[in-house]
Amino acid sequence: MAVFSKILVANRGEIAIRIFRTLRELGIGTIAVYSEADRGSLHVAAADEAYLIGPGPAAESYLDQERLLETATRAGAEAVHPGYGFLAENADFARACDAAGFVWIGPPPEAIDVMGSKTAAREAMRAAGVPIVPGTTAPVEAAEEVCRLGAELGWPIAIKASAGGGGKGLKVVAGPDEAERAYESARREGEAYFSDPDVYVERYLEDPRHVEVQILADAHGTVIHLGERDCTIQRRHQKLVEETPSPAVDADLRDRIGKLGIDAARAVGYRSAGTIEGLLDGDGNYFFLEMNTRIQVEHTVTELVTGLDLVREQVLIAAGEPLSLRQNDVRLTGHAIECRINAEDPSNGFLPSPGRITSYREPAGPGVRVDSGVAAGSEVVGLYDPLIAKLVVHGVDREHARRRMLRALDEYEIGGITTLLGFHRALLEHPCFVAGQTCHGVVESTELAEAAEQLSHQSTTLAPSADGKLRERVSSVEVDGRLYEVKALIPEPPFAELARRRRERTGRGAHRGAAKDAVVTPMQGTVLAVEVAEGDEVRAGQVICIVEAMKMENEITAHRDGVVTELSIEPGQAVTSGQVVCVVTQDEN
């Protein structure tokens, strides 16, 4: 018997589809929401019902609380599942759902409030006896205070947005000269992403492991942990590869950090699925980092080693059911690895690469799981997160899982856009990953980027043109009795032609606007800040502006020394890939 008749999933893409699957197993009707940019998305077709909630920008659709609740009422939903991202950790939305008569499939809003503020969470954890990284538990008010704390705690230090997460609003500061710029940047990201500019400071731990604990808590006083996940492999402080168990955690340490996770959850009256994130240093010291009050992207690896469906547990807990197992019932079997398949270019600083997918084939076979939200013909929209799929494997041990992942990556085909498939193949074959090390300094190294690019060229995945449109041509050449398939993806029109047309259209055809002088955006997005003014002298590598694309900040820098002219952007402005930002001119000398 279904615990709810219908549930609205206030999210999109692969996580919406993943939740729908569990709801169907429970006999629950599924309701999707979509923006105008997502009309053709798979999650729309995957639901029993789907409703348009607004234009493409998330602020006008997926973040519009009033519209979401109106839609839930119109569709006859009994509950709302927020997935992750968007409103998943928004206490006001949780309260609004309750006030409108919908069951919130997540933790109590009071727990979200405490854990949503990193400073409040650090204070609560310290009071509960959970170790925290040395630093402040109150917001820092000025860059001068950052300098004082750096001298006190020791450089480098980390400035973090109080309401932040996922690497947003996090800046590592090597010394006092960087303090003011990093402080302002962290505050700006906090305001842009979380509507909260407050930041705090803590000691920056050199090369720690990022180890987190999965928690389940019901409304009847039972709290258990499901082991740890190692999420150390990151770029820009955002996770790329996750695995369980951690190569650095033995049974005794697992028990210790698991109990810390349970203590942390109990301290805030937690209910539902949640994650206690922490840092493990080389001496075995474990520090509380933050709590994610939602399902995580990497919940999949925990599901494979425990045999549990965490979304199912969330739904049953929200319905008031007690947990069906106790701590002694938890069994961890084998090893699981997840690779996030993002639309990003690792050879170009992991810049987002939205566009149209021209061909698509998922891997399969023993121990392979793919949670995706795309198919051939899908448009990867630059307005949203670059995650397009999660590739997960399960093996009898870590090496078995690693080799299975390499096999699955070889089978995976995504044509028309640049993805992290080649990067993951290069990483999983690197000696540091084979040995279970942190791979510190390797992930964003030139060595790995070059290897990733080479492996990408061996597959059928090619980068799109500026507007993401490609023409695919497939043909066959028999050579010495062996059949070969040749596939070409041809940009239409070429980038150079687009740039020429754009210059003509905007009147930038003068010699000063020649390609060698122009600074252009390598992606579409929104300008967050402009760091220069017309007539400023700049040096090569100096930041011109900061553009947000697919939930990431990207610094656009000067390619040479010179003077800024024809500056054509301002904060808040939308820009397209290849758009001229300014011209950096040089005199004849």
N, C-alpha and C positions, 0 to 999 in steps of 0.2 A: 504494500500500500504506500502511495506517495505521501511524503511528509508535507509537500507543498504542491499546489496544482500547476502554477506557472511562476517562473523566476525571470526577471529582467537582468541581463548582464550588461553593466554600464562600462563596457570596454569594447575593444576591436581586435581584429587580427587573430594571431595564433592562440592567444590566451582565451579569447571568447569561444573559439571553436573547441579548445580543450575542455572548458567548463561545460559547454553544451553536451559533450559526449558523456560526461558523468551524470548530468541531469537526465539524459535519456535513459541511462541505466537505472536510474531511480524512478523512472516513470513520470518525470516532471516536464511540463511544457517549457519551451525555450523562447525567449524574446530577445531579439537583437536590436541595437540602435546603430545608426550610421550617419556620417556627415555626407555632404554633397560630394566630397572628394572620394568617399568610400562606397559610392553606389555600386560599383562593380566588384567589391571585395568579397572574398570567399565566406567570411563570417556572416554576411548578409544572407547568402543562399543556404548556409548551414543551419539556420534557426527555423523554428516553426513559424514565427512571425518576425517582421522587421519594420522599424519605424525611422523615418528621417528626423533628425534632431537639430539640423542647422548647417551652416556653411563649413568649409574645410577647416579653418583655424580652430584648434581645440577649445580656445576660450569661448567660442561661439557655438560649440556643439558638445563635445565630450565633457567639458567642464561646466556646462550650463546646468546647474543643479535644478532650477525651476523647470526647465524643459524636460529633464530626465524624469522628474517626479510626475509631471503631467503625463508623460508617455507611459509610465508604469501604471498610473491610474486608468488611462485609456485602454491599455492592453489587458487589464485585469490581473496584474501581477500580485503575488502575495509577498514576495521577497525580492531583494536586490543584492546581487553579487558584484562587487566592484573590480574583480580581477586584481591586476597590479598596475601601478602608475595612475595617472589622472586623479580620480577622487578616492583611491583605495585607502589612503591614510588621512582622510579629511574628516575630522571629528564633527564639524558642522554638518557635513553631508550625512554622516551616520545619524546624528540627532534629527535632521530633517526627514530622513526615511522613517524613523520611529514615529515622529510627530504626524506624518502622513499616513500611518497605519501599515507600513511595510516592515518586514523583518530584515534587519541588517545582517548580512552574512559576513561577519567580521567581529573584531573585539569591541568591548564597550568603548564609547567615545571618551570616557575619562582616561582609559589606558592609552588611547591614541593621543590625547592631549599631553600626557606626561612624557610618553616616548617620542612624540612628534617634535618636542623641543629638546634638542640634544643637551642643552644646559640643565634643564629640569630632570632629564633622564639621568645624567651623570650624578646629580645631587641625590636623586632617589636611590640609585645603585650604591653610592657611597654610604648612604644611611642604612642600606640593607646588608652591608658588608661585602658587596661585590666589588672587586678591584677595578679601578678605572685608570686610564692613562693620566699621568700627572699633568695638570693644567687648570684652567679656570672652570668654575661652574656657574658663572654669571657672564652676561654679554660684555664684550670689550668695546669701549666707547671711542677710541681714537688710535691712530697709527702709532702715536708716541707710547701708548700702553703696550702695543705689540712689541716695540723695541725693548721696553723694560722687561717684559715677560721672556723675550728671547735671551736677554742677558741672564735672567734668573734660572730659566729651565735649561738653557744651552741650545745653541743653534745646531741644526735647523729646527724650526718649529712648524706646526701646521695651523693655519687659520681655517676655521670651518663655519659654514652657515648653521645657525642654531636649528633651523627647520630643515636642514639639508639631508641629502642621501644620494647614493648612486654616483658619488664623485662630484655632484653639483655643489658649487660654493666652497670647494676645498682648494686651498692654495698652500703649497710648500714654500717656506721662506728660508733662504740660506743665510741671510744676514740682514742687518738694519737697512742697508741701501734698497732692499726689495720690499720693505715693510709697507710703505704707503701705497704703492701700486697694488700689491697683493691684497691689502686690507680693503681697498675700494672695489677691487674686482670681485672679491668674495661677497661683499655686501650687495653689489649689483646683481650677482647671480642669485643670491638668496631672495632678493626682491623680485627678480624676474621669474624664478621658478617656483617659489614658495610664498610669495607676498609677505616676506619677513626678512628685513635686511640685517637682523642681529647676527653677530658672529662671536665665536669664542676661540680660545687658543689652547693647544695642548702640545706636549713634547712630541716631536716627530720621531717615530721609531724606525731605525734603519733596517731595511730588508726583513720585516717580520712576515710571518704567515698570516693570511686572513682566514681565520677559522670560525665558522658559525655553527650554532646548534639549533636544530629544528625542534620546536615545542608544539605540543597539543594540550589544550586545557578545556575542560568542559565546565558547565555551570553547577556541577555537583562537588566541586572541590578536588577533582583529580587533575594533576598536571604531570605529564611525562615528556621525556625527550627521546628523539629518534636518531641519536648519533650526530656526528659532526659532518660538515662539508668543508672542503678546502677550496677557497675561492681566490687563491693568491695570484693566479695569472690574470693580470689586468692591464689595461691601457687607459691613460688619463683617469685613473682611479675608478674605472668601470670594468666590471667582470667580463672575461672572455671565455674562460674554461673553468669548470667546476667538477669536483670529484668527491666521492666518498667510498671508503674512509680516507682520511688525510694520511699521506705518507709519513707525517711527523707525529702522529698521535697513536699511542699504545692504549691498552685496555684501562690502565690506571688513570692516565690523563683524560681519556674519554669519560670515565666515570666522574672525574673531578669537574671538568668543564660542563658536563651534562647537569650536574647538581647546581652549578652556578647559574646555568640557564633556567632551571626550575625555580631557584630562589628569586631570580630577576622577574620572572613571570608572576610569581605569587606576590611580589612586592607591589605590583600595580593592579592586582585583581584581574589578571588577564583571562581571556576566554577566546577560543578559536585556535587556528593555526598561526604561528608566529615564529620569528627567527631572532635569536640573540647573536649578534655579530661581535667578534672579538679579534684581538691581535695576539699572536703567539710569538714571543721572541726566542732567540737562539738558546736561552737558558731555561726554557720551559715555563716562563711566566706568562700568564694569560690575563689580558685586560679587557674589560667591557668596552665596546666601541659604540654600539647603538642597537636599538631593537626595531626591526621591521614588522609593523603591525598589519601584516597581510600575507598572502601567499607569495612565494618568491619565484622568480624565473627558474631558479635551479632546484625547485622542489622535485623535479623529475628524477634526479639521481637518488634521492631519499626514497622515492616510491619504488624504484627498481630493486634496491637492496633490502627494503622492509616488506615489500608486497602490499603496501597500503596505498589507497587512493586518498590523498590529502584533501582534495576538493570535496570528496564524499564526506570525509570527517568534518570539514567545515560546515557543510549543509546540515548534517545530523546534529552537530553541536548547536547550531543556530535554531534548530527545531526543538531544542531542549533535551535531546537524547544524551544519556551518559556515554562516556567513552567505552568502547567494547573491549578494551585491553588495558592492562596495567604495565608498569615498567618491566616487570619480570617476564612479560609476554613478548617484549620487543626482541626480534631476532634480525641481525644484520648479516646478509648472505652475499658473498662475492664483492665485486668492485664495479662501480658505475662512473662514467665520465660523460659530461655534457659539453658540447661545443656550441657557442652561440653563432649562428649564421647571420651576420649583419651585412647590410648593403653599405660596405665601406671599402676604401682603397688603402691597404696597408703600405703600399709603396709611395703613397702621397699623404703621409701623416694621419692615416685612418680617416680621411675626409669622407663624409657621406656621399653615396653614389646612387641617388634615386634614378628611376627610369622604368622602362617596360621590360618585363621578363619575356624573352622570345622563345625559350625552350626550358622545360623543367622536368626532371626525373629524380624521384626520391630513392634512396637506398632501402634495402629490405633485408630479410634473412634473419637467422638466429640472433637474438639479443640486441636488435636494432629498433629504435623508436624515433619517429620524427613528429614533432609538434610544429606544424607550419600553418601559415595563413595565406599562401600564394599558390599559383598554378601558372602554366604557360599562358601568357597574355595579361597577367596581373600587372598593375601599375604600382610600383613602390613609391609612395607619395612622400615628398620631402618635408611635409608638415609634421610628420610623426617620428617616433623612435625608429632607428635603422634596423632593429631586430626583425627578421622576416621568418626565421625558423629556429628550432632547437633540435640539434642532432644528439641523441643520447644512446649510449651502448652499455651493456651489462656483460661482465665476464666473470670467470671463476676467481681471478685475481687481477692485480693492476696491469701486469704485462699482457695478459689475455685481453683485457678491456682496451688497452692501448692499441694493440694490433687490430682488434675488431673495429676500433674507431678509424684507423687508417684505411681499412677495407671499405668502410661505409663512406668515408670522404672521397675515395676514388670513384665510387659508384654515383655519388651525388652530382647532378648536372643542373646548373642554373645559368642560362644563357641570356645575354643582353645587358647585364649589369655586372659591376665588379663587386665581388663578395669576399668573405674571409675564408673561403674553402681552401685556397692555396696557402694562406697563412697558417691555418690549423694543421695542414699536412706537414708544412715545414717545422712547426713548433713541436708536434708530437714525435718527429724524428730527431729532434735536437737532443744532444747528450744530456743537457740539463733536465729536460722533462723525463727522459728515459730513467734518469737517476732519482727522480722524485724531488728535485731541488726547487727553489723558489723561482729560478730563471730571472733573477733580478738583473735588469739592464739588457736582457736579451729580447724581450717582447717588442720593444720599440727600436731595436738596433737596425742599422743598415744591413747587416749580415742577414737577419731574418727577413727583412723586407725584400731583399734581392732574391732570396730563396723562394719566398712566397710568390713573387712576380713570375719567376721562372716556372714554378709549378702551375700557376694560373694559366700561363701561355700554353701549357701542355694540354689543358682542358678546352672546352668549347666556350668558356666564359670570357667575353670581351667587354671592354668599357663602352658605354653608349656615347652618342653624340651629345651636344650641349642640351638638346631638348628631349633626350631619351628615346628618340625614334630611330629604329634600325630596320633594315630589310634583310631577311634571312634567305640565303641561297644554299641548298643542299644538293650535292651530286655524288656519284660513285665513279674510280680509276682502278680498273683491274691491272695489277702489276704482278707478272709471273704467276698468274693463277690465284692470287690472293686479292680479296675484295677490300677496298678502303672506302670509307665514307668521308667526304670533305664538306665541311660546313663553314660558311663565311657569313659574318654579320657586318653589313655595310651601312655606315651612318648616312642618314639622309636628312638634311644636307650636311656636308662636312662642317666641322667647327669653324674653320677659316672663313667659309662662306657666310655662316651666321654672324661672325664677328664683323665682317665687311658690311653686311646689311645693317647691323646694329649701328655701326659708325655713321653710315649714310643717313639712317633714320634719325639719329640724335644730333647730326651736324658735327660729328667729331672726326671729320675726314682730313683735317689739317695735318701738317707734318708733325706737329707736336703730339698728336694723338696716335702716332704710328705705334705698331705693336710693341716695339722695343721700349717705348716710353710709358705705356699704359700699365696700370695696376688693375687687374680684373678679379672678380670673385670666382673661385673655383667651384662654387656650389650655389644653389638657390637657398634663400633663407631670409632672416630679418636682421637688420643692423641694430646691434645693442649699444654700441658706443663708437664714436669717431675720435681718434686720438690726436689728430693733426688739424691744422687750419690752412686755408689758402695762403700760399706764400711761405710756408714753413720750410726750413731746410731739414732734410732727413738723411739718415745713414742707412745703408743696406741692412736689412733685417729689422729695422724699426717698425713698430706696429702702426699701421695706418687706421685700421678699424677692426671691430670684433663683430663677427656675423654668427648668429645662432642658426644652426641647421640640424634638423632631426634630433633635437634636444641636446645638442653639444655646442659649446662655444668654440669658434675657430678664429684665430688671429690672422688677419690679412696684413702682410708685411711688405715694405718697400724692397724691390729687387735690386736697387742700386742707390748710390748717393745722388742727391739732387734737390730740387725745389718742387714742392707740391703745387700743381696748377690744375685747373679744371676739376676741382673737387665737386662731386655730384651726388653725394649721399648725405643722409642725416639719420640720427637715431630713430628707430621705429619704422624705417623705410624697408619695404620688401625689395629684395634684389634677386636677379636671375643668374644662373650659371653663365659665366663669361661676360657679365656686365662690367663696364669700365667704372672703377671707383674714383680714380684720379689719374693724373699724368705726372710722372717724375721727370722733370726736364734737367738737362745739363747744358752749361755753356760750351763753347767750342773748345775750351781748354780742359 
